[in-house]
Amino acid sequence: MLLPGSVLAVVAILAIVTSLLIREYSTATESAVRAANNVVQLIDADVQRNADLYDTSLLGMIATWQQPEVLSISPALRQQVMFDRSTAAPYKGDLVVLDETGAIVADSVSVIPRKDNFSDLASFARHREDPSLALRVDGPFKARWGFKDWRISFSRRIPSPDGRFVGIVAASMRLAYFHRLFRGLDVGQKGTINLVTADGIMLAREPEQTVRTYIGQDFSQRANFQRILKEVNGSFTAISDLDGQRRMYTFSRVGDLPLIVVIAQSQDEVYALWRHNALLVMGATGLLCLGILWLSWLLSKQLRLRHLAERELAELAATDGLTGLANRRRLDAIFKQEWARSIRSERPISVLMIDVDHFKAFNDRHGHHGGDIALRNVAKTLEASIRRPGDVAARYGGEEFLVVLPETDLTGARLLAEQIRQAIEALPPLSEDGHPITVSIGAASARPEAGDQQARLFSEADQALYHAKSRGRNRVESNAEEPSASH
């Protein structure tokens, strides 16, 4: 049970470590999502605040433009009154009022409005066709005047009492604002911060080296953007449509504006520390488990060797050293077991008491060494004569042997005894001795019942052996009045 127990212990250790690593993986995911959400909320708040500043400027421009007396004052004063609220907006671009034809009628950068027309812009066309007075965010586009960098526009339709289109007010914001804001936020070396319109147009992206590649690109048909647009706020993990890396996307819509902030963290970076720790833990756990299994194998091997040694010692303790047969101790144990089985099965049990004839005289002729050879030959003949697995031959003491025959009646015992006697008599003489080795055998049989004494059967066999010796030796006698077999 040692190795199976060790394997179960190793499996338990691996299960515990695996569950801990899974929990740490979940913790790493939650930490990354929480950190990205904090960044998203920070961007949302900052963008919303600045969008509110721009919207305030636009509403002020509309309110001022709708006052009739403004048109009667000087152009310089009119410009100051129209655009005084726009100075607070960071990274502001041009602020203009366009009439229904798209011509500039009021300009934040010039007292005399510039000669330009924006009727070709898609944002202007949408205001003209849509009667909604809500704030619109459009872009990106490059400025036509001054520093021609990328910008987005905030615009509103100028209301009229009869709902007729009379023009729009518009303010542009330089996208450098977003790059400055994003650059100060840490989303990893491979992470990106993106600002996308609700229509799927990329407005800004950090790191900056990718801006020229993706700014203005339409992502509305990409699977990841479709999911972002559907869920509005949240996070998920997917393969990037741009670089093929697996990324963790965290996103949120900026208030009521048609703007979405998306943070795309590299999954390699998100789980880098977890992966490092997991490798260390898995390596240490693997070594520990291998050590446990190796030590268990060594211990199991030693225990097997010890078990084999103990079994060999037990066999030696139960075996006669000279003949290799069962000794008296083992004989007693086997006989008790077979006696109990005979009581349960109500079947007879027989014993054969065997004694080598004239053994003292044999020893005097051939010495103890010759006597030992004779006893070993008799033992081999006994083992060759009993063939059933339950039959047992044992050395009873000196030149005496005993055979236990379970489930054997007296007739069967006498037949086997005669076979044994004849086989031993047929053994070749030792050193051309003129006298062959012979044995006398006493057979006894009983059908034991509870309370019967085991010693009685031995006594009867011994008494039968005495009769065999007293009647001339080299013969079989039994504890019943049956004809004796003799040589």
Summary of the structure (lengths in Angstrom):
residues: 487
radius of gyration: 55.1
end to end distance: 58.0
largest distance: 163.8
contacts: 1494
relative contact order: 0.08
helix: 50%
strand: 22%
